[in-house]
Amino acid sequence: MDLGNNMNFLVPIFYFIFGGLAVLYYKRKGAPKTPEDVVDNILKDAFKGTEKDSHKEAELVRALYQNENFIKDLSLTAKYKGKTVGYILFTKIKINEEEFLALGPVGVMRRFQKKGVGKSLITQGQQLAKKKGFKGVFVAGDPNLFKKFGYKPASEFGIKAPFEIPDENFMGIELVPGAFEGISGTLEYPQEFLDFMKN
């Protein structure tokens, strides 16, 4: 999908399909050898020098790959001028047997930030999630960022996080109007997420 400015966007990471040619290409170029390595590099670079500079995001994604709630088609990378520079992951969560999505991590390599890559990852990732039948998304993050995309404190919907977090930092968005109506309580997250939020 061409978003202009030579940005090819939303390339699902298809595991074990790269084949021998891709491996040879990466070896020849000295680049990361697997799709997982590419994502690791993106996230490590994106958070380098910040309070999150601990590689925990990359470790979280690696762990979630093995979880039954991982959705291959919602593990997405973004390219800018031919280079893979951004990543976003949506993972299944639920409340009262209703399935929704958790957004995160999302990251863009530092030299490619403020170029619209992150915005495209979030907005088009959500559009894809909606097409796949998901009705809502929750995120633990910066309200100054996510409110720009229509996120509101989850507490406004009567929904709580299963981990300690300031009210304003745990948000949700209805991909389908009314998706959160009649639902209240605490969301169920994969254990990998819970362990991540404790650290």
BALOBA-1460 file (C-alpha; in Angstrom, 3 decimals):
// residues 199
<rec num="1" residu="m" x="0.000" y="0.000" z="0.000"/>
<rec num="2" residu="d" x="1.574" y="3.281" z="-1.100"/>
<rec num="3" residu="l" x="0.875" y="6.195" z="1.248"/>
<rec num="4" residu="g" x="2.902" y="8.662" z="-0.746"/>
<rec num="5" residu="n" x="6.387" y="9.955" z="0.022"/>
<rec num="6" residu="n" x="7.598" y="6.481" z="-0.956"/>
<rec num="7" residu="m" x="6.189" y="4.988" z="2.217"/>
<rec num="8" residu="n" x="5.085" y="1.401" z="1.729"/>
<rec num="9" residu="f" x="2.923" y="0.614" z="4.692"/>
<rec num="10" residu="l" x="1.475" y="-2.195" z="6.730"/>
<rec num="11" residu="v" x="3.567" y="-5.179" z="5.736"/>
<rec num="12" residu="p" x="2.383" y="-8.127" z="7.834"/>
<rec num="13" residu="i" x="5.199" y="-10.202" z="9.230"/>
<rec num="14" residu="f" x="4.663" y="-13.721" z="7.914"/>
<rec num="15" residu="y" x="6.767" y="-16.027" z="10.022"/>
<rec num="16" residu="f" x="8.645" y="-18.940" z="8.502"/>
<rec num="17" residu="i" x="7.734" y="-17.792" z="4.977"/>
<rec num="18" residu="f" x="10.801" y="-15.705" z="4.227"/>
<rec num="19" residu="g" x="12.601" y="-18.701" z="2.707"/>
<rec num="20" residu="g" x="16.202" y="-19.193" z="1.762"/>
<rec num="21" residu="l" x="16.508" y="-16.214" z="-0.578"/>
<rec num="22" residu="a" x="15.508" y="-13.750" z="2.113"/>
<rec num="23" residu="v" x="17.970" y="-15.278" z="4.557"/>
<rec num="24" residu="l" x="20.765" y="-15.068" z="1.982"/>
<rec num="25" residu="y" x="19.856" y="-11.468" z="1.236"/>
<rec num="26" residu="y" x="20.033" y="-10.474" z="4.893"/>
<rec num="27" residu="k" x="23.312" y="-12.303" z="5.381"/>
<rec num="28" residu="r" x="24.814" y="-10.603" z="2.341"/>
<rec num="29" residu="k" x="23.675" y="-7.181" z="3.504"/>
<rec num="30" residu="g" x="24.732" y="-7.758" z="7.102"/>
<rec num="31" residu="a" x="21.171" y="-6.896" z="8.156"/>
<rec num="32" residu="p" x="19.028" y="-8.666" z="10.752"/>
<rec num="33" residu="k" x="18.514" y="-12.275" z="9.667"/>
<rec num="34" residu="t" x="14.867" y="-12.818" z="10.625"/>
<rec num="35" residu="p" x="11.654" y="-10.762" z="10.751"/>
<rec num="36" residu="e" x="11.853" y="-10.972" z="14.545"/>
<rec num="37" residu="d" x="15.337" y="-9.433" z="14.448"/>
<rec num="38" residu="v" x="14.022" y="-6.569" z="12.308"/>
<rec num="39" residu="v" x="11.326" y="-5.827" z="14.884"/>
<rec num="40" residu="d" x="13.848" y="-6.059" z="17.731"/>
<rec num="41" residu="n" x="16.063" y="-3.478" z="16.034"/>
<rec num="42" residu="i" x="13.163" y="-1.110" z="15.403"/>
<rec num="43" residu="l" x="11.949" y="-1.181" z="18.999"/>
<rec num="44" residu="k" x="15.413" y="-0.985" z="20.540"/>
<rec num="45" residu="d" x="16.249" y="2.022" z="18.372"/>
<rec num="46" residu="a" x="12.863" y="3.682" z="18.917"/>
<rec num="47" residu="f" x="13.240" y="3.756" z="22.701"/>
<rec num="48" residu="k" x="17.004" y="4.274" z="22.926"/>
<rec num="49" residu="g" x="17.877" y="7.092" z="25.283"/>
<rec num="50" residu="t" x="14.389" y="7.242" z="26.810"/>
<rec num="51" residu="e" x="13.085" y="6.008" z="30.143"/>
<rec num="52" residu="k" x="12.032" y="2.866" z="28.278"/>
<rec num="53" residu="d" x="15.578" y="2.174" z="27.065"/>
<rec num="54" residu="s" x="15.696" y="-1.340" z="28.512"/>
<rec num="55" residu="h" x="14.802" y="-3.512" z="25.502"/>
<rec num="56" residu="k" x="11.689" y="-4.604" z="27.417"/>
<rec num="57" residu="e" x="9.395" y="-3.762" z="24.494"/>
<rec num="58" residu="a" x="11.354" y="-6.036" z="22.180"/>
<rec num="59" residu="e" x="11.314" y="-8.794" z="24.797"/>
<rec num="60" residu="l" x="7.551" y="-8.369" z="25.229"/>
<rec num="61" residu="v" x="6.924" y="-8.790" z="21.516"/>
<rec num="62" residu="r" x="9.152" y="-11.873" z="21.358"/>
<rec num="63" residu="a" x="7.169" y="-13.395" z="24.230"/>
<rec num="64" residu="l" x="3.797" y="-12.513" z="22.705"/>
<rec num="65" residu="y" x="4.730" y="-14.262" z="19.449"/>
<rec num="66" residu="q" x="4.288" y="-17.521" z="21.365"/>
<rec num="67" residu="n" x="0.993" y="-16.570" z="23.026"/>
<rec num="68" residu="e" x="-2.336" y="-17.899" z="21.756"/>
<rec num="69" residu="n" x="-3.632" y="-14.318" z="21.660"/>
<rec num="70" residu="f" x="-1.015" y="-13.262" z="19.113"/>
<rec num="71" residu="i" x="-2.540" y="-12.303" z="15.739"/>
<rec num="72" residu="k" x="-0.064" y="-12.643" z="12.879"/>
<rec num="73" residu="d" x="-2.006" y="-10.286" z="10.618"/>
<rec num="74" residu="l" x="-1.997" y="-7.554" z="13.275"/>
<rec num="75" residu="s" x="1.762" y="-7.689" z="13.799"/>
<rec num="76" residu="l" x="2.672" y="-4.923" z="11.356"/>
<rec num="77" residu="t" x="5.716" y="-3.099" z="10.081"/>
<rec num="78" residu="a" x="5.952" y="0.168" z="8.158"/>
<rec num="79" residu="k" x="8.461" y="1.137" z="5.480"/>
<rec num="80" residu="y" x="9.711" y="4.629" z="4.759"/>
<rec num="81" residu="k" x="11.506" y="5.104" z="1.433"/>
<rec num="82" residu="g" x="12.042" y="1.362" z="1.223"/>
<rec num="83" residu="k" x="13.416" y="0.890" z="4.735"/>
<rec num="84" residu="t" x="11.492" y="-0.927" z="7.464"/>
<rec num="85" residu="v" x="11.344" y="1.667" z="10.234"/>
<rec num="86" residu="g" x="8.195" y="1.155" z="12.314"/>
<rec num="87" residu="y" x="6.285" y="-1.558" z="14.124"/>
<rec num="88" residu="i" x="2.943" y="-2.002" z="15.870"/>
<rec num="89" residu="l" x="1.294" y="-4.972" z="17.539"/>
<rec num="90" residu="f" x="-2.342" y="-5.617" z="18.423"/>
<rec num="91" residu="t" x="-3.012" y="-8.562" z="20.772"/>
<rec num="92" residu="k" x="-6.317" y="-10.164" z="21.732"/>
<rec num="93" residu="i" x="-7.679" y="-9.366" z="25.188"/>
<rec num="94" residu="k" x="-11.142" y="-9.891" z="26.615"/>
<rec num="95" residu="i" x="-13.685" y="-8.861" z="29.227"/>
<rec num="96" residu="n" x="-16.749" y="-10.905" z="30.097"/>
<rec num="97" residu="e" x="-15.988" y="-13.164" z="27.106"/>
<rec num="98" residu="e" x="-16.042" y="-10.155" z="24.750"/>
<rec num="99" residu="e" x="-12.869" y="-9.931" z="22.648"/>
<rec num="100" residu="f" x="-11.073" y="-6.660" z="22.060"/>
<rec num="101" residu="l" x="-7.485" y="-5.666" z="21.287"/>
<rec num="102" residu="a" x="-4.548" y="-4.281" z="23.213"/>
<rec num="103" residu="l" x="-2.355" y="-1.895" z="21.227"/>
<rec num="104" residu="g" x="1.328" y="-2.017" z="21.920"/>
<rec num="105" residu="p" x="4.130" y="-1.793" z="21.615"/>
<rec num="106" residu="v" x="4.330" y="0.758" z="18.829"/>
<rec num="107" residu="g" x="7.641" y="2.273" z="17.828"/>
<rec num="108" residu="v" x="9.424" y="4.126" z="15.039"/>
<rec num="109" residu="m" x="13.184" y="4.329" z="14.615"/>
<rec num="110" residu="r" x="14.408" y="7.689" z="15.915"/>
<rec num="111" residu="r" x="15.662" y="9.169" z="12.651"/>
<rec num="112" residu="f" x="12.296" y="8.456" z="11.025"/>
<rec num="113" residu="q" x="10.121" y="9.883" z="13.768"/>
<rec num="114" residu="k" x="7.925" y="12.952" z="13.156"/>
<rec num="115" residu="k" x="7.382" y="11.860" z="9.556"/>
<rec num="116" residu="g" x="3.890" y="10.430" z="9.976"/>
<rec num="117" residu="v" x="4.993" y="6.812" z="10.311"/>
<rec num="118" residu="g" x="3.631" y="6.362" z="13.835"/>
<rec num="119" residu="k" x="0.349" y="8.037" z="12.953"/>
<rec num="120" residu="s" x="-0.076" y="5.733" z="9.971"/>
<rec num="121" residu="l" x="0.768" y="2.657" z="12.043"/>
<rec num="122" residu="i" x="-1.960" y="3.480" z="14.549"/>
<rec num="123" residu="t" x="-4.710" y="4.689" z="12.218"/>
<rec num="124" residu="q" x="-4.295" y="2.077" z="9.509"/>
<rec num="125" residu="g" x="-3.629" y="-0.665" z="12.037"/>
<rec num="126" residu="q" x="-6.958" y="0.162" z="13.646"/>
<rec num="127" residu="q" x="-8.681" y="0.136" z="10.275"/>
<rec num="128" residu="l" x="-7.307" y="-3.326" z="9.577"/>
<rec num="129" residu="a" x="-8.381" y="-4.491" z="13.038"/>
<rec num="130" residu="k" x="-11.912" y="-3.257" z="12.349"/>
<rec num="131" residu="k" x="-11.978" y="-5.095" z="9.012"/>
<rec num="132" residu="k" x="-11.006" y="-8.256" z="10.866"/>
<rec num="133" residu="g" x="-14.057" y="-7.853" z="13.089"/>
<rec num="134" residu="f" x="-12.606" y="-6.304" z="16.242"/>
<rec num="135" residu="k" x="-14.790" y="-3.621" z="17.807"/>
<rec num="136" residu="g" x="-12.480" y="-1.849" z="20.238"/>
<rec num="137" residu="v" x="-8.869" y="-1.235" z="21.261"/>
<rec num="138" residu="f" x="-7.229" y="-0.441" z="24.595"/>
<rec num="139" residu="v" x="-3.803" y="1.043" z="25.197"/>
<rec num="140" residu="a" x="-1.533" y="1.924" z="28.104"/>
<rec num="141" residu="g" x="0.278" y="5.045" z="26.981"/>
<rec num="142" residu="d" x="0.654" y="8.789" z="26.737"/>
<rec num="143" residu="p" x="-2.764" y="10.495" z="26.723"/>
<rec num="144" residu="n" x="-1.307" y="13.491" z="24.869"/>
<rec num="145" residu="l" x="-0.569" y="11.156" z="21.973"/>
<rec num="146" residu="f" x="-3.508" y="8.799" z="21.948"/>
<rec num="147" residu="k" x="-6.259" y="11.335" z="22.532"/>
<rec num="148" residu="k" x="-5.364" y="12.669" z="19.067"/>
<rec num="149" residu="f" x="-6.665" y="9.369" z="17.691"/>
<rec num="150" residu="g" x="-9.904" y="9.464" z="19.645"/>
<rec num="151" residu="y" x="-8.872" y="7.440" z="22.699"/>
<rec num="152" residu="k" x="-10.595" y="8.201" z="26.000"/>
<rec num="153" residu="p" x="-9.872" y="7.036" z="29.546"/>
<rec num="154" residu="a" x="-11.182" y="3.479" z="29.814"/>
<rec num="155" residu="s" x="-12.744" y="4.412" z="33.141"/>
<rec num="156" residu="e" x="-15.292" y="6.485" z="31.207"/>
<rec num="157" residu="f" x="-16.590" y="3.177" z="29.854"/>
<rec num="158" residu="g" x="-16.482" y="1.465" z="33.250"/>
<rec num="159" residu="i" x="-13.525" y="-0.665" z="32.174"/>
<rec num="160" residu="k" x="-10.365" y="-1.186" z="34.233"/>
<rec num="161" residu="a" x="-6.823" y="-2.367" z="33.548"/>
<rec num="162" residu="p" x="-5.561" y="-5.517" z="35.300"/>
<rec num="163" residu="f" x="-2.413" y="-3.655" z="36.378"/>
<rec num="164" residu="e" x="-1.563" y="-0.494" z="38.289"/>
<rec num="165" residu="i" x="-1.646" y="2.541" z="36.005"/>
<rec num="166" residu="p" x="-2.806" y="6.157" z="36.313"/>
<rec num="167" residu="d" x="-6.369" y="6.553" z="35.102"/>
<rec num="168" residu="e" x="-5.442" y="8.975" z="32.331"/>
<rec num="169" residu="n" x="-2.834" y="6.577" z="30.924"/>
<rec num="170" residu="f" x="-5.171" y="3.662" z="30.299"/>
<rec num="171" residu="m" x="-7.430" y="4.396" z="27.348"/>
<rec num="172" residu="g" x="-9.830" y="2.810" z="24.933"/>
<rec num="173" residu="i" x="-11.430" y="3.546" z="21.580"/>
<rec num="174" residu="e" x="-14.546" y="2.062" z="20.028"/>
<rec num="175" residu="l" x="-13.843" y="0.975" z="16.473"/>
<rec num="176" residu="v" x="-17.567" y="0.334" z="16.186"/>
<rec num="177" residu="p" x="-19.894" y="2.872" z="17.874"/>
<rec num="178" residu="g" x="-21.386" y="1.446" z="21.056"/>
<rec num="179" residu="a" x="-18.852" y="-1.382" z="21.272"/>
<rec num="180" residu="f" x="-18.289" y="-0.810" z="25.009"/>
<rec num="181" residu="e" x="-21.928" y="-0.293" z="25.975"/>
<rec num="182" residu="g" x="-23.160" y="-2.695" z="28.623"/>
<rec num="183" residu="i" x="-19.626" y="-3.864" z="29.388"/>
<rec num="184" residu="s" x="-17.810" y="-3.181" z="32.644"/>
<rec num="185" residu="g" x="-15.137" y="-4.736" z="34.784"/>
<rec num="186" residu="t" x="-11.474" y="-5.636" z="34.458"/>
<rec num="187" residu="l" x="-9.854" y="-6.639" z="31.188"/>
<rec num="188" residu="e" x="-7.985" y="-9.924" z="30.872"/>
<rec num="189" residu="y" x="-4.511" y="-9.503" z="29.363"/>
<rec num="190" residu="p" x="-1.942" y="-12.152" z="28.402"/>
<rec num="191" residu="q" x="0.432" y="-12.901" z="31.268"/>
<rec num="192" residu="e" x="3.328" y="-11.531" z="29.214"/>
<rec num="193" residu="f" x="1.705" y="-8.103" z="29.274"/>
<rec num="194" residu="l" x="1.108" y="-8.290" z="33.023"/>
<rec num="195" residu="d" x="4.750" y="-9.184" z="33.649"/>
<rec num="196" residu="f" x="5.859" y="-6.322" z="31.388"/>
<rec num="197" residu="m" x="3.727" y="-3.775" z="33.250"/>
<rec num="198" residu="k" x="5.191" y="-4.843" z="36.603"/>
<rec num="199" residu="n" x="8.722" y="-3.926" z="35.476"/>
